Every structure is written in C-alpha cells, then in structure tokens.
Amino acid sequence: MTVRKLAAIVAAGVWASACASGAARTSAAIPLHIPDPPPREVLAPVAMQEKPEPEPPAAPEPAAPAAPASTASGNGRSRPVAAAPAPTPTAPPPPPAPAPAPTAATELRPAGPSGNPTISAQQLRDIVNRTSQKLGAIDRRRLSAGKQNDYDAARRFLAQADTAVKANDLLLAQSSAEKAEALADGLR
C-alpha cells in the first residue's frame, strides 16, 4: 500500500468516527411531556367539637347500715362473720387548672450572652471610658507585634461599642465593650 492510500483510509476512519460521535451529540432532544396538575379540591371547613364540661362529682350516698354480723357455728363456738364493704363510687379527677395568662404590665427585655439582663447605656459608657483610660496609659510602641494587634483590636471594639450605644444597640455595645476591656486587661 502506498502512503496516500493509507492516509486516505486513516482520514476516512477519523471522519467516520467523528461523524458517528457528532451525530449522537447533535441528535434532536426529545421533549418531555409534563402533565397538568390535578384539579384543586376545596374541602368544607370542619367545625371543632367542644368537649362537654365534666359534671361535678356527686356527693357520696350514705352507706346503708351494716347488717348484723352472723355467726358461724362450726364446732360449737360462734365466730362473727364480717360483711363485705360497700363499693364506693370513684369520681374522675378534676381537670387541671389553666395556666395564668401573662399580664400586660410584664416587661420583656433581651437577655445578654450569659443570661444576665443587658446593662444601661450609662453603664456601657462607663466601661468604654474606663477601657479607653486603660489603653491611653499604655505606650503602643513598647508592645510586641502580637500585643500591638491586641491593642488595635481593643481600639476597634471601643469604636464599635461607641457606635452601637449611639444607635441604641445595647447588646452589641455591651459585647464589644467587654471584649475591648478584656483585651486591654491582657495588655498589662
């Protein structure tokens, strides 16, 4: 075989394989048939049945006078025989008392992270001022690189706390002020 015939056969094989795989990729997509949703059925509302209130327990009826004890005479001695006790009717237990409804005067306040109530804005300002004084007493240049990062983070937390107090977000302000104070205490 000559090189031309061999090249033609290889080219025909490559072309045939390209056409075969290309035909599979370019085949027309089969559209999916999506059925219509079922018709909507509206059900009639069902009335709630109220439970009838239980009747109060009836007063126990007085027991009938006991019959005189009879004697059994067996071996010449008499022995009293006790009468069977009268069954007492059992009343169903009373229903549990409903829980008292909360009064409208109850004031709800968000709890802090530790479960304690949040503090006032004035108390937060005191913490911010105290922490600012602690940071002011520290010379940042004398701190190591890690302590300088803590110093900067404490300043950022103080700024965040001050902004949160002005926005009346006391929970965020409390959290930020506590973090800043903890960092400032760690710098000493």
C-alpha positions as CSV (number, residue, x, y, z in Angstrom):
1,M,0.0,0.0,0.0
2,T,1.1,3.4,-0.7
3,V,1.2,6.2,1.8
4,R,-1.6,8.1,0.1
5,K,-4.0,5.1,0.3
6,L,-3.0,4.6,4.0
7,A,-3.6,8.3,4.7
8,A,-6.9,8.2,2.9
9,I,-8.0,5.1,5.0
10,V,-6.9,6.8,8.3
11,A,-8.7,10.0,7.3
12,A,-11.8,8.1,6.4
13,G,-11.7,6.3,9.7
14,V,-11.3,9.5,11.7
15,W,-14.0,11.2,9.7
16,A,-16.4,8.3,10.2
17,S,-15.7,8.2,14.0
18,A,-16.2,12.0,14.2
19,C,-19.5,11.8,12.3
20,A,-20.7,8.9,14.5
21,S,-19.9,10.7,17.8
22,G,-21.1,14.0,16.4
23,A,-24.4,12.5,15.4
24,A,-25.0,11.4,18.9
25,R,-24.3,14.8,20.3
26,T,-26.4,16.7,17.8
27,S,-29.5,14.4,17.9
28,A,-32.7,16.3,18.5
29,A,-33.7,16.4,22.1
30,I,-36.9,14.5,22.9
31,P,-39.3,16.9,24.6
32,L,-40.6,15.8,28.0
33,H,-44.3,15.7,28.5
34,I,-45.2,17.4,31.7
35,P,-48.8,16.5,32.8
36,D,-51.2,19.2,34.1
37,P,-51.6,19.4,37.8
38,P,-54.6,17.7,39.3
39,P,-57.7,19.8,39.8
40,R,-57.9,21.6,43.1
41,E,-60.4,20.3,45.6
42,V,-61.7,22.6,48.2
43,L,-62.8,20.9,51.3
44,A,-65.6,22.3,53.6
45,P,-64.3,23.6,56.9
46,V,-64.7,21.2,59.8
47,A,-66.3,22.6,62.9
48,M,-64.4,22.0,66.1
49,Q,-66.2,20.0,68.7
50,E,-66.1,21.4,72.2
51,K,-65.6,18.9,75.0
52,P,-68.5,19.0,77.4
53,E,-67.6,20.1,80.9
54,P,-67.4,17.2,83.3
55,E,-70.2,17.1,85.8
56,P,-69.1,17.8,89.3
57,P,-68.8,14.6,91.3
58,A,-71.9,13.5,93.0
59,A,-71.9,13.5,96.8
60,P,-71.4,10.0,98.2
61,E,-74.5,8.4,99.3
62,P,-74.6,7.4,102.9
63,A,-73.8,3.8,103.4
64,A,-76.6,1.5,104.3
65,P,-76.5,0.3,107.9
66,A,-74.4,-2.8,108.1
67,A,-76.2,-6.0,108.6
68,P,-75.6,-7.6,112.0
69,A,-72.7,-10.0,111.8
70,S,-73.8,-13.5,111.6
71,T,-72.2,-16.2,113.5
72,A,-71.0,-19.4,112.0
73,S,-71.4,-22.3,114.2
74,G,-68.9,-24.9,113.4
75,N,-67.5,-26.8,116.3
76,G,-69.7,-25.3,119.0
77,R,-68.1,-21.9,119.2
78,S,-69.6,-19.0,117.5
79,R,-67.5,-16.7,115.3
80,P,-68.6,-13.4,113.8
81,V,-68.5,-13.1,110.0
82,A,-67.7,-9.7,108.6
83,A,-69.9,-8.1,106.0
84,A,-68.3,-7.1,102.7
85,P,-67.6,-3.4,102.4
86,A,-69.9,-1.4,100.1
87,P,-68.1,-0.3,96.9
88,T,-67.5,3.5,96.8
89,P,-68.0,5.3,93.5
90,T,-64.9,6.8,92.1
91,A,-65.1,10.3,90.7
92,P,-62.9,11.3,87.7
93,P,-60.1,13.6,88.7
94,P,-60.8,17.3,88.3
95,P,-59.4,18.9,85.2
96,P,-56.1,20.7,85.6
97,A,-56.4,24.4,86.2
98,P,-55.4,26.6,83.2
99,A,-52.1,28.4,83.4
100,P,-52.5,32.1,84.3
101,A,-52.2,34.4,81.4
102,P,-49.2,36.8,81.4
103,T,-50.2,40.3,82.4
104,A,-49.8,43.2,80.0
105,A,-47.6,45.0,82.5
106,T,-44.8,42.4,82.2
107,E,-41.7,44.0,80.6
108,L,-39.7,41.8,78.4
109,R,-36.0,42.6,78.0
110,P,-33.5,40.7,75.9
111,A,-31.0,38.6,77.9
112,G,-27.3,39.1,77.5
113,P,-25.0,36.3,76.3
114,S,-24.5,35.0,79.9
115,G,-28.3,35.1,80.6
116,N,-28.0,38.3,82.6
117,P,-30.1,41.3,81.6
118,T,-28.4,43.9,79.4
119,I,-27.0,46.9,81.1
120,S,-27.9,50.5,80.6
121,A,-26.3,53.0,78.2
122,Q,-24.7,54.9,81.1
123,Q,-23.1,51.7,82.4
124,L,-21.8,51.0,78.9
125,R,-20.3,54.5,78.6
126,D,-18.6,53.9,81.9
127,I,-17.0,50.7,80.6
128,V,-15.9,52.4,77.4
129,N,-14.4,55.3,79.3
130,R,-12.6,53.0,81.8
131,T,-11.2,50.9,78.9
132,S,-10.2,54.0,77.0
133,Q,-8.2,55.2,80.0
134,K,-6.5,51.8,80.3
135,L,-5.5,51.9,76.7
136,G,-4.4,55.5,77.0
137,A,-2.0,54.6,79.8
138,I,-0.2,52.0,77.5
139,D,2.5,53.0,75.1
140,R,1.8,51.1,71.9
141,R,5.3,51.4,70.6
142,R,6.7,49.4,73.5
143,L,4.5,46.5,72.9
144,S,5.4,43.3,70.9
145,A,3.8,42.8,67.5
146,G,1.1,40.5,68.9
147,K,0.3,42.9,71.7
148,Q,0.1,45.7,69.2
149,N,-2.5,43.7,67.3
150,D,-4.5,43.2,70.5
151,Y,-4.2,47.0,71.2
152,D,-5.5,47.9,67.8
153,A,-8.4,45.3,68.1
154,A,-9.3,46.8,71.5
155,R,-9.5,50.3,69.9
156,R,-11.7,48.9,67.1
157,F,-14.0,47.2,69.7
158,L,-14.2,50.5,71.6
159,A,-15.2,52.4,68.4
160,Q,-17.8,49.7,67.6
161,A,-19.2,49.9,71.2
162,D,-19.5,53.7,71.0
163,T,-21.3,53.5,67.6
164,A,-23.6,50.8,68.9
165,V,-24.5,52.9,72.0
166,K,-25.4,55.8,69.7
167,A,-27.6,53.5,67.6
168,N,-29.2,52.2,70.9
169,D,-28.0,48.6,70.1
170,L,-27.1,47.9,73.7
171,L,-26.5,44.2,73.3
172,L,-23.8,44.8,70.6
173,A,-22.3,47.6,72.6
174,Q,-22.1,45.5,75.7
175,S,-20.4,42.7,73.8
176,S,-17.9,45.0,72.1
177,A,-17.1,46.9,75.3
178,E,-16.5,43.7,77.2
179,K,-14.2,42.4,74.5
180,A,-12.2,45.7,74.4
181,E,-11.9,45.6,78.2
182,A,-10.7,42.0,78.2
183,L,-8.0,42.9,75.6
184,A,-6.9,46.0,77.5
185,D,-6.6,44.0,80.7
186,G,-4.4,41.4,78.8
187,L,-2.0,44.1,77.6
188,R,-0.8,45.0,81.2
